Amino acid sequence: MMKVALVNPPWVFDRSIYFGCREAHLPLEYGYARQLLLSRGHDARLFDAQLMGRDIDALARDIEAFRPDVTVLTTAPSYLYWRCAPPELRVPLHTAQALRPFTRRLIVVGPHASTTPRAVLAKLGADVAILGECEAVLSQVVESEPRDYDKLTSVAFFESPTAARRVSPEAVRVQGLPATTELWKLPALGWQKRELNAHRHHHFRFDAEPLGPGAEVEASRGCPYSCTFCAKENFRSRYRKRPLSVLLEEIDCLIDSGVQYLYFIDEIFAPDEELLGALRERSIKFGAQLRIDHWNGDTLELLGAAGCVSIEAGVESVAPGGRSLLQKSCRQTTEELTERLITAKQHIPFVQANLIASGDSSAAVSAWRERLATHGVWSNEPQRLFPYPGSPEYRLRLGSLDDYAWERAHAHYLRDGIAPGGRQQQAPLPLTELEHLPLASGVPIAMTAAQ
């Protein structure tokens, strides 16, 4: 039996360009991993510092008291934001340094480990990184000695045990392609009562104030499209659905535990009459992100009747040329998309249409947004793309991935200067400076040769 600590660090995002929600969300990848490890006889515990409000010092005390054989550290707040994670490793760096003395092995998972594993291991001083979706591979790594890592796939590790925790990417061996989990093998998630009670956030809900816990779930994973802006080439790419019986078992457990709102983190929440009918029977409110071109008047009515109170619909551009530039693969005209958004608002309290800067004229964007607003549909100002490593956009603009892909993408994004605004309340710092900026505790992060 191994003692395994699954660590979600105390995230902070000052001076970052991070676009995601700052609130804590349930780390679904750790939920699955915990249950799989427990089923194999290991003592696996979740230490979610962000969710439980533990700062870095309190987290270190928790890990010191547990004394795990293996500590797992993620480089993104949750599966919800693997595709648009904070580019910098500032918080994981600080966390790794604080926890390293109290664990025999340190494993890294997340989007950075999946796209630039050599750099991540060198920066964090970890022993092994898992490439891609981590749930099933994690059990294999936990149950293997370092000398046997060469028998595994979808991993990166220091070839010599004596090289571990040194800072040279060249000492790292990358083995296999990023892992893809078979969803039918994953259990219905079961969260502890204290974890759910701490999760008061109702993600992307605007129709009512939270009166009870919220939760994130997934009905499917992956996407069959290849839009340029989506960083999914190395994880959560192939479209798969979870067995409905397993999903409903999980949802029923959440409802019995007092959860009042669900958010589906699916890359594409597609029309599924059987699922929508089951949700309607359960009278649970929920939100989702979806492609509005997959829905029509009848299915949007079903969606609202099932309890959906919030949708985020990616339109990306008000012109067919812009959507084509982003490889959106959308067959509907702008007028058809607009009408579907307006129809959605007739059944769902909050509807948002997302835009990306793709060459649309400001006049066309303003006119389109004003028309939607008259029908109660909200749309954002077009946002400039960040070329996430692992996205087609990165390859188109910056070429093949290498150990400095995150630095290169970040520098490209900041090249023209980003004024504070929106979520960025302070001017972003260059990534290499940001990664070594002290956290609130004032403990500096040591520079490494990888920089």
Kinemage of the C-alpha trace (Angstrom):
@kinemage 1
@onewidth
@group {chain A} dominant
@subgroup {mainchain}
@vectorlist {calphas} color= white
{ca met a 1} P 0.000 0.000 0.000
{ca met a 2} L 1.209 3.481 -0.891
{ca lys a 3} L 0.275 6.731 0.794
{ca val a 4} L -0.596 9.142 -2.014
{ca ala a 5} L -1.241 12.873 -1.617
{ca leu a 6} L -3.190 14.449 -4.488
{ca val a 7} L -2.364 18.154 -4.231
{ca asn a 8} L -4.242 21.062 -5.761
{ca pro a 9} L -2.176 24.089 -4.660
{ca pro a 10} L -3.426 27.442 -3.308
{ca trp a 11} L -3.774 29.223 -6.624
{ca val a 12} L -3.148 32.942 -7.049
{ca phe a 13} L -3.275 34.782 -10.358
{ca asp a 14} L -1.922 38.293 -9.809
{ca arg a 15} L 0.182 39.611 -12.712
{ca ser a 16} L -0.991 36.644 -14.801
{ca ile a 17} L -2.876 36.671 -18.101
{ca tyr a 18} L -4.990 33.725 -16.858
{ca phe a 19} L -8.443 33.929 -18.460
{ca gly a 20} L -10.275 31.401 -16.284
{ca cys a 21} L -12.496 31.702 -13.252
{ca arg a 22} L -10.630 32.452 -10.026
{ca glu a 23} L -12.996 30.430 -7.836
{ca ala a 24} L -12.253 26.884 -6.681
{ca his a 25} L -13.749 24.048 -8.716
{ca leu a 26} L -13.865 20.321 -8.029
{ca pro a 27} L -10.716 18.734 -9.546
{ca leu a 28} L -12.437 15.908 -11.433
{ca glu a 29} L -9.129 14.347 -12.495
{ca tyr a 30} L -8.165 13.946 -8.834
{ca gly a 31} L -11.624 12.654 -7.958
{ca tyr a 32} L -11.272 9.815 -10.456
{ca ala a 33} L -7.649 9.154 -9.506
{ca arg a 34} L -8.487 8.982 -5.809
{ca gln a 35} L -11.195 6.393 -6.334
{ca leu a 36} L -9.049 4.295 -8.645
{ca leu a 37} L -6.167 4.357 -6.151
{ca leu a 38} L -8.446 3.515 -3.231
{ca ser a 39} L -9.876 0.595 -5.193
{ca arg a 40} L -6.334 -0.760 -5.546
{ca gly a 41} L -5.715 -0.613 -1.797
{ca his a 42} L -3.748 2.636 -1.572
{ca asp a 43} L -4.285 5.388 0.989
{ca ala a 44} L -5.058 8.226 -1.413
{ca arg a 45} L -6.075 11.599 -0.021
{ca leu a 46} L -7.009 14.858 -1.710
{ca phe a 47} L -5.305 17.989 -0.382
{ca asp a 48} L -7.149 20.757 -2.224
{ca ala a 49} L -5.629 23.908 -0.790
{ca gln a 50} L -7.662 26.227 -2.998
{ca leu a 51} L -10.994 24.603 -2.182
{ca met a 52} L -10.312 24.306 1.543
{ca gly a 53} L -8.694 27.727 1.941
{ca arg a 54} L -5.252 26.450 3.003
{ca asp a 55} L -2.257 28.662 2.291
{ca ile a 56} L 1.128 27.262 1.299
{ca asp a 57} L 2.367 26.982 4.871
{ca ala a 58} L -0.771 25.193 6.075
{ca leu a 59} L -0.599 22.861 3.067
{ca ala a 60} L 3.017 22.015 3.890
{ca arg a 61} L 2.017 21.169 7.466
{ca asp a 62} L -0.771 18.931 6.166
{ca ile a 63} L 1.601 17.034 3.893
{ca glu a 64} L 4.258 16.787 6.592
{ca ala a 65} L 1.707 15.211 8.931
{ca phe a 66} L 0.552 12.723 6.262
{ca arg a 67} L 4.100 11.848 5.131
{ca pro a 68} L 3.099 10.445 1.727
{ca asp a 69} L 5.182 8.026 -0.286
{ca val a 70} L 4.009 9.831 -3.404
{ca thr a 71} L 2.791 13.397 -3.884
{ca val a 72} L 0.954 14.373 -7.068
{ca leu a 73} L 0.964 18.029 -8.114
{ca thr a 74} L -1.165 19.546 -10.882
{ca thr a 75} L -0.201 22.525 -13.024
{ca ala a 76} L -3.795 23.713 -13.668
{ca pro a 77} L -6.620 24.474 -11.215
{ca ser a 78} L -8.907 21.707 -12.541
{ca tyr a 79} L -9.866 19.791 -15.695
{ca leu a 80} L -12.223 22.682 -16.397
{ca tyr a 81} L -9.212 24.829 -17.285
{ca trp a 82} L -6.668 22.424 -18.705
{ca arg a 83} L -7.309 23.969 -22.151
{ca cys a 84} L -6.686 27.535 -20.916
{ca ala a 85} L -4.448 27.080 -17.895
{ca pro a 86} L -2.278 29.780 -16.340
{ca pro a 87} L 0.770 29.825 -18.636
{ca glu a 88} L 3.168 30.271 -15.732
{ca leu a 89} L 4.262 27.632 -13.198
{ca arg a 90} L 4.608 30.142 -10.385
{ca val a 91} L 2.254 28.443 -7.916
{ca pro a 92} L 3.343 24.861 -8.735
{ca leu a 93} L 6.994 25.953 -8.360
{ca his a 94} L 6.393 27.377 -4.915
{ca thr a 95} L 4.293 24.369 -3.911
{ca ala a 96} L 6.839 21.836 -5.132
{ca gln a 97} L 9.587 23.498 -3.134
{ca ala a 98} L 7.448 23.576 0.006
{ca leu a 99} L 6.347 19.933 -0.228
{ca arg a 100} L 9.464 18.243 -1.603
{ca pro a 101} L 11.023 17.587 1.842
{ca phe a 102} L 7.988 15.582 2.960
{ca thr a 103} L 7.582 13.100 0.111
{ca arg a 104} L 9.689 10.373 -1.450
{ca arg a 105} L 8.422 10.904 -4.993
{ca leu a 106} L 6.845 13.904 -6.688
{ca ile a 107} L 4.628 13.322 -9.754
{ca val a 108} L 3.386 16.164 -11.965
{ca val a 109} L 0.182 16.100 -14.017
{ca gly a 110} L -1.549 18.749 -16.097
{ca pro a 111} L -1.373 20.590 -19.418
{ca his a 112} L 2.210 21.788 -18.942
{ca ala a 113} L 3.397 18.264 -18.172
{ca ser a 114} L 1.564 17.077 -21.283
{ca thr a 115} L 3.041 19.640 -23.689
{ca thr a 116} L 6.511 20.478 -22.289
{ca pro a 117} L 7.360 17.634 -19.886
{ca arg a 118} L 11.125 18.144 -19.911
{ca ala a 119} L 10.874 21.774 -18.911
{ca val a 120} L 8.256 21.046 -16.246
{ca leu a 121} L 10.348 18.348 -14.564
{ca ala a 122} L 13.421 20.554 -14.657
{ca lys a 123} L 11.604 23.567 -13.224
{ca leu a 124} L 9.703 21.747 -10.487
{ca gly a 125} L 12.397 19.252 -9.530
{ca ala a 126} L 9.814 16.476 -9.790
{ca asp a 127} L 10.621 12.832 -10.501
{ca val a 128} L 8.090 11.957 -13.182
{ca ala a 129} L 5.433 13.670 -15.290
{ca ile a 130} L 2.326 12.088 -16.786
{ca leu a 131} L 1.498 13.053 -20.351
{ca gly a 132} L -2.169 13.525 -21.187
{ca glu a 133} L -5.165 12.376 -19.154
{ca cys a 134} L -3.719 11.133 -15.917
{ca glu a 135} L -6.260 8.951 -14.095
{ca ala a 136} L -5.274 5.449 -15.221
{ca val a 137} L -1.569 6.133 -15.768
{ca leu a 138} L -1.217 7.535 -12.275
{ca ser a 139} L -1.972 4.171 -10.644
{ca gln a 140} L 0.716 2.561 -12.806
{ca val a 141} L 3.305 5.178 -11.848
{ca val a 142} L 2.454 4.947 -8.151
{ca glu a 143} L 2.881 1.169 -8.227
{ca ser a 144} L 6.197 1.277 -10.139
{ca glu a 145} L 9.652 1.892 -8.772
{ca pro a 146} L 11.652 4.590 -10.579
{ca arg a 147} L 13.900 1.930 -12.098
{ca asp a 148} L 10.812 0.506 -13.841
{ca tyr a 149} L 9.494 3.736 -15.381
{ca asp a 150} L 10.962 2.639 -18.707
{ca lys a 151} L 8.278 -0.077 -18.822
{ca leu a 152} L 5.488 2.528 -18.743
{ca thr a 153} L 4.058 4.760 -21.443
{ca ser a 154} L 2.758 8.347 -21.418
{ca val a 155} L 5.405 9.395 -18.906
{ca ala a 156} L 8.532 11.541 -18.720
{ca phe a 157} L 11.218 10.960 -16.116
{ca phe a 158} L 14.859 11.524 -15.293
{ca glu a 159} L 16.757 8.641 -16.858
{ca ser a 160} L 19.066 8.304 -13.876
{ca pro a 161} L 17.636 8.428 -10.327
{ca thr a 162} L 20.635 10.565 -9.349
{ca ala a 163} L 19.584 13.090 -11.992
{ca ala a 164} L 16.227 13.671 -10.318
{ca arg a 165} L 15.670 17.164 -8.985
{ca arg a 166} L 18.464 18.527 -11.131
{ca val a 167} L 17.501 21.250 -13.536
{ca ser a 168} L 18.554 20.005 -16.954
{ca pro a 169} L 15.755 19.206 -19.415
{ca glu a 170} L 18.257 17.135 -21.392
{ca ala a 171} L 18.348 14.571 -18.560
{ca val a 172} L 14.649 13.794 -19.042
{ca arg a 173} L 13.362 10.848 -21.066
{ca val a 174} L 9.928 11.220 -22.680
{ca gln a 175} L 8.233 7.905 -23.294
{ca gly a 176} L 5.063 7.369 -25.294
{ca leu a 177} L 2.261 9.641 -26.423
{ca pro a 178} L -0.172 11.514 -24.171
{ca ala a 179} L -2.682 9.163 -22.555
{ca thr a 180} L -6.376 9.054 -23.419
{ca thr a 181} L -8.655 7.609 -20.734
{ca glu a 182} L -11.451 5.203 -21.592
{ca leu a 183} L -14.345 6.930 -19.825
{ca trp a 184} L -16.350 3.741 -19.403
{ca lys a 185} L -13.648 2.530 -17.013
{ca leu a 186} L -14.009 5.509 -14.682
{ca pro a 187} L -16.268 5.265 -11.613
{ca ala a 188} L -19.059 7.571 -10.539
{ca leu a 189} L -17.337 10.241 -8.475
{ca gly a 190} L -17.974 10.449 -4.770
{ca trp a 191} L -16.916 13.618 -2.970
{ca gln a 192} L -16.553 14.013 0.767
{ca lys a 193} L -19.208 16.083 2.489
{ca arg a 194} L -16.659 18.659 3.635
{ca glu a 195} L -15.417 19.069 0.064
{ca leu a 196} L -18.902 19.717 -1.288
{ca asn a 197} L -19.784 22.044 1.581
{ca ala a 198} L -16.675 24.093 0.756
{ca his a 199} L -17.717 24.343 -2.882
{ca arg a 200} L -20.207 27.221 -2.680
{ca his a 201} L -19.392 28.537 -6.132
{ca his a 202} L -21.969 28.039 -8.900
{ca his a 203} L -19.787 28.297 -11.993
{ca phe a 204} L -21.095 30.598 -14.715
{ca arg a 205} L -24.470 31.061 -13.019
{ca phe a 206} L -26.089 34.491 -13.053
{ca asp a 207} L -29.823 33.877 -12.598
{ca ala a 208} L -29.721 33.424 -8.802
{ca glu a 209} L -27.424 33.653 -5.801
{ca pro a 210} L -26.035 30.307 -4.561
{ca leu a 211} L -27.976 28.973 -1.586
{ca gly a 212} L -26.199 25.622 -1.422
{ca pro a 213} L -23.161 23.809 -2.820
{ca gly a 214} L -22.395 23.576 -6.518
{ca ala a 215} L -20.437 20.873 -8.340
{ca glu a 216} L -18.726 20.204 -11.649
{ca val a 217} L -19.446 17.048 -13.640
{ca glu a 218} L -18.693 15.733 -17.120
{ca ala a 219} L -21.025 13.836 -19.428
{ca ser a 220} L -18.437 13.610 -22.188
{ca arg a 221} L -14.825 14.404 -22.855
{ca gly a 222} L -13.075 15.686 -25.926
{ca cys a 223} L -14.152 17.264 -29.181
{ca pro a 224} L -14.180 16.098 -32.828
{ca tyr a 225} L -13.293 19.575 -34.129
{ca ser a 226} L -9.884 21.235 -34.488
{ca cys a 227} L -10.510 24.943 -33.897
{ca thr a 228} L -7.196 26.771 -33.908
{ca phe a 229} L -7.652 28.349 -30.485
{ca cys a 230} L -8.286 25.171 -28.490
{ca ala a 231} L -5.327 23.586 -26.670
{ca lys a 232} L -6.440 19.986 -26.806
{ca glu a 233} L -3.928 18.228 -29.028
{ca asn a 234} L -2.254 16.484 -26.070
{ca phe a 235} L -5.227 15.829 -23.772
{ca arg a 236} L -9.030 15.796 -23.755
{ca ser a 237} L -9.080 15.578 -27.543
{ca arg a 238} L -10.890 12.420 -28.718
{ca tyr a 239} L -14.652 12.700 -28.171
{ca arg a 240} L -16.076 10.128 -25.726
{ca lys a 241} L -19.266 9.882 -23.675
{ca arg a 242} L -19.573 8.569 -20.139
{ca pro a 243} L -22.084 5.762 -19.579
{ca leu a 244} L -25.362 7.440 -18.654
{ca ser a 245} L -25.990 5.075 -15.731
{ca val a 246} L -22.638 6.000 -14.165
{ca leu a 247} L -23.198 9.714 -14.710
{ca leu a 248} L -26.677 9.599 -13.162
{ca glu a 249} L -25.351 7.626 -10.186
{ca glu a 250} L -22.852 10.427 -9.627
{ca ile a 251} L -25.468 13.164 -10.047
{ca asp a 252} L -27.882 11.439 -7.659
{ca cys a 253} L -25.144 11.232 -5.041
{ca leu a 254} L -24.433 14.945 -5.466
{ca ile a 255} L -28.117 15.826 -5.129
{ca asp a 256} L -28.439 13.640 -2.018
{ca ser a 257} L -25.452 15.520 -0.569
{ca gly a 258} L -27.227 18.857 -0.975
{ca val a 259} L -25.761 20.077 -4.273
{ca gln a 260} L -28.113 22.540 -5.946
{ca tyr a 261} L -26.301 23.341 -9.181
{ca leu a 262} L -24.180 21.394 -11.653
{ca tyr a 263} L -21.811 22.672 -14.290
{ca phe a 264} L -20.950 20.345 -17.163
{ca ile a 265} L -17.303 20.872 -18.085
{ca asp a 266} L -17.713 19.029 -21.403
{ca glu a 267} L -15.814 20.540 -24.314
{ca ile a 268} L -19.069 20.087 -26.226
{ca phe a 269} L -22.326 19.585 -24.340
{ca ala a 270} L -24.224 18.027 -27.225
{ca pro a 271} L -27.992 17.417 -27.462
{ca asp a 272} L -28.802 14.143 -25.673
{ca glu a 273} L -32.507 13.645 -25.147
{ca glu a 274} L -32.018 10.741 -22.751
{ca leu a 275} L -29.718 12.760 -20.499
{ca leu a 276} L -31.916 15.865 -20.684
{ca gly a 277} L -34.960 13.791 -19.766
{ca ala a 278} L -33.150 12.323 -16.763
{ca leu a 279} L -32.051 15.767 -15.600
{ca arg a 280} L -35.599 17.079 -15.913
{ca glu a 281} L -36.818 14.285 -13.623
{ca arg a 282} L -34.241 15.330 -11.017
{ca ser a 283} L -35.149 19.047 -10.939
{ca ile a 284} L -31.508 20.129 -10.711
{ca lys a 285} L -30.279 23.424 -12.153
{ca phe a 286} L -27.209 23.303 -14.386
{ca gly a 287} L -25.016 25.187 -16.822
{ca ala a 288} L -22.893 24.140 -19.793
{ca gln a 289} L -20.678 25.297 -22.616
{ca leu a 290} L -21.797 24.267 -26.088
{ca arg a 291} L -21.817 24.923 -29.817
{ca ile a 292} L -25.089 26.633 -30.631
{ca asp a 293} L -24.973 25.214 -34.171
{ca his a 294} L -25.567 21.727 -32.708
{ca trp a 295} L -28.943 22.802 -31.316
{ca asn a 296} L -32.304 23.730 -32.805
{ca gly a 297} L -35.574 25.120 -31.478
{ca asp a 298} L -36.835 21.756 -30.210
{ca thr a 299} L -33.635 20.700 -28.462
{ca leu a 300} L -33.136 24.155 -26.941
{ca glu a 301} L -36.629 23.908 -25.469
{ca leu a 302} L -35.679 20.502 -24.026
{ca leu a 303} L -32.489 22.003 -22.629
{ca gly a 304} L -34.385 24.708 -20.767
{ca ala a 305} L -37.031 22.273 -19.513
{ca ala a 306} L -34.266 19.990 -18.191
{ca gly a 307} L -33.102 22.719 -15.802
{ca cys a 308} L -30.412 24.552 -17.742
{ca val a 309} L -30.082 28.127 -16.478
{ca ser a 310} L -26.831 29.181 -18.174
{ca ile a 311} L -25.029 28.473 -21.432
{ca glu a 312} L -21.801 29.758 -22.918
{ca ala a 313} L -21.899 29.418 -26.719
{ca gly a 314} L -18.797 29.818 -28.814
{ca val a 315} L -19.563 31.848 -31.949
{ca glu a 316} L -16.020 33.292 -32.200
{ca ser a 317} L -16.656 35.601 -35.197
{ca val a 318} L -19.589 37.550 -36.636
{ca ala a 319} L -18.422 36.734 -40.166
{ca pro a 320} L -18.108 33.367 -41.936
{ca gly a 321} L -14.577 34.313 -42.965
{ca gly a 322} L -13.527 34.800 -39.370
{ca arg a 323} L -14.969 31.452 -38.319
{ca ser a 324} L -13.216 29.815 -41.256
{ca leu a 325} L -9.930 31.462 -40.249
{ca leu a 326} L -10.319 29.854 -36.829
{ca gln a 327} L -11.201 26.513 -38.463
{ca lys a 328} L -14.526 26.517 -36.642
{ca ser a 329} L -16.150 24.095 -39.139
{ca cys a 330} L -19.517 25.790 -38.732
{ca arg a 331} L -22.045 25.329 -41.550
{ca gln a 332} L -24.592 27.840 -40.267
{ca thr a 333} L -24.722 31.457 -41.355
{ca thr a 334} L -24.322 34.290 -38.878
{ca glu a 335} L -28.046 34.971 -39.145
{ca glu a 336} L -28.860 31.346 -38.303
{ca leu a 337} L -26.523 31.396 -35.316
{ca thr a 338} L -28.055 34.663 -34.148
{ca glu a 339} L -31.582 33.275 -34.337
{ca arg a 340} L -30.572 30.195 -32.362
{ca leu a 341} L -29.059 32.333 -29.633
{ca ile a 342} L -32.254 34.368 -29.441
{ca thr a 343} L -34.295 31.160 -29.320
{ca ala a 344} L -32.077 29.827 -26.540
{ca lys a 345} L -32.771 32.929 -24.442
{ca gln a 346} L -36.508 32.180 -24.625
{ca his a 347} L -35.877 28.983 -22.640
{ca ile a 348} L -32.701 29.643 -20.631
{ca pro a 349} L -32.225 32.560 -18.201
{ca phe a 350} L -28.635 33.405 -19.182
{ca val a 351} L -27.145 33.018 -22.652
{ca gln a 352} L -23.675 34.221 -23.595
{ca ala a 353} L -22.099 34.279 -27.049
{ca asn a 354} L -18.296 34.303 -27.080
{ca leu a 355} L -16.229 36.221 -29.611
{ca ile a 356} L -12.531 35.989 -30.458
{ca ala a 357} L -10.577 38.708 -32.248
{ca ser a 358} L -10.487 37.381 -35.816
{ca gly a 359} L -10.544 40.400 -38.095
{ca asp a 360} L -14.186 41.437 -37.645
{ca ser a 361} L -14.826 45.154 -38.049
{ca ser a 362} L -15.676 46.985 -34.843
{ca ala a 363} L -18.847 48.306 -36.449
{ca ala a 364} L -20.059 44.814 -37.374
{ca val a 365} L -19.275 43.504 -33.899
{ca ser a 366} L -21.044 46.412 -32.189
{ca ala a 367} L -24.156 46.051 -34.345
{ca trp a 368} L -24.306 42.311 -33.702
{ca arg a 369} L -23.818 42.669 -29.954
{ca glu a 370} L -26.472 45.382 -29.770
{ca arg a 371} L -28.964 43.224 -31.629
{ca leu a 372} L -28.367 40.311 -29.248
{ca ala a 373} L -28.616 42.602 -26.247
{ca thr a 374} L -32.110 43.708 -27.265
{ca his a 375} L -33.121 40.047 -26.876
{ca gly a 376} L -31.318 39.604 -23.556
{ca val a 377} L -28.306 37.705 -24.950
{ca trp a 378} L -24.916 38.859 -23.686
{ca ser a 379} L -21.777 38.850 -25.831
{ca asn a 380} L -18.230 39.829 -24.959
{ca glu a 381} L -15.874 42.189 -26.702
{ca pro a 382} L -13.663 40.065 -28.990
{ca gln a 383} L -10.677 38.738 -27.057
{ca arg a 384} L -7.233 38.339 -28.564
{ca leu a 385} L -6.043 34.759 -28.834
{ca phe a 386} L -3.334 33.352 -26.607
{ca pro a 387} L -1.461 30.711 -28.654
{ca tyr a 388} L -1.576 27.921 -26.080
{ca pro a 389} L 1.048 25.210 -26.547
{ca gly a 390} L -0.835 22.193 -27.811
{ca ser a 391} L -3.226 24.245 -29.951
{ca pro a 392} L -3.212 24.584 -33.746
{ca glu a 393} L -2.826 28.328 -33.202
{ca tyr a 394} L 0.564 27.748 -31.587
{ca arg a 395} L 1.789 25.636 -34.495
{ca leu a 396} L 0.495 28.129 -37.053
{ca arg a 397} L 2.181 31.080 -35.372
{ca leu a 398} L 5.215 29.658 -33.580
{ca gly a 399} L 5.995 26.235 -35.041
{ca ser a 400} L 6.697 22.955 -33.280
{ca leu a 401} L 6.686 22.579 -29.515
{ca asp a 402} L 9.944 22.685 -27.610
{ca asp a 403} L 10.970 23.096 -23.974
{ca tyr a 404} L 10.360 26.850 -24.103
{ca ala a 405} L 6.939 26.791 -25.749
{ca trp a 406} L 5.128 28.446 -22.829
{ca glu a 407} L 7.727 31.231 -22.643
{ca arg a 408} L 7.522 31.723 -26.400
{ca ala a 409} L 3.709 31.819 -26.430
{ca his a 410} L 3.606 34.232 -23.504
{ca ala a 411} L 6.166 36.585 -25.056
{ca his a 412} L 4.233 36.517 -28.337
{ca tyr a 413} L 1.031 37.473 -26.536
{ca leu a 414} L 2.655 40.335 -24.611
{ca arg a 415} L 4.602 41.622 -27.595
{ca asp a 416} L 2.207 44.471 -28.345
{ca gly a 417} L 1.529 45.191 -24.696
{ca ile a 418} L -1.562 44.268 -22.700
{ca ala a 419} L -3.242 47.013 -20.700
{ca pro a 420} L -4.745 46.068 -17.334
{ca gly a 421} L -8.445 45.361 -17.575
{ca gly a 422} L -11.029 42.629 -17.186
{ca arg a 423} L -9.529 39.876 -15.075
{ca gln a 424} L -6.035 41.353 -15.441
{ca gln a 425} L -6.224 44.035 -12.754
{ca gln a 426} L -2.438 44.533 -12.902
{ca ala a 427} L -0.197 44.645 -15.934
{ca pro a 428} L 1.006 41.102 -16.694
{ca leu a 429} L 4.664 40.292 -16.174
{ca pro a 430} L 6.842 38.339 -18.595
{ca leu a 431} L 6.554 34.662 -17.797
{ca thr a 432} L 10.124 34.178 -16.577
{ca glu a 433} L 9.702 37.057 -14.128
{ca leu a 434} L 6.242 35.967 -13.053
{ca glu a 435} L 7.295 32.391 -12.324
{ca his a 436} L 9.741 33.627 -9.687
{ca leu a 437} L 7.597 36.353 -8.178
{ca pro a 438} L 7.097 35.702 -4.439
{ca leu a 439} L 3.669 34.615 -3.285
{ca ala a 440} L 1.815 36.411 -0.512
{ca ser a 441} L 3.862 34.571 2.102
{ca gly a 442} L 6.929 36.438 0.862
{ca val a 443} L 8.946 33.252 0.356
{ca pro a 444} L 10.927 33.697 -2.871
{ca ile a 445} L 11.101 30.990 -5.514
{ca ala a 446} L 14.618 29.899 -6.375
{ca met a 447} L 15.764 30.429 -9.933
{ca thr a 448} L 16.685 27.293 -11.869
{ca ala a 449} L 19.051 26.570 -14.702
{ca ala a 450} L 16.082 25.666 -16.890
{ca gln a 451} L 15.398 29.396 -17.105
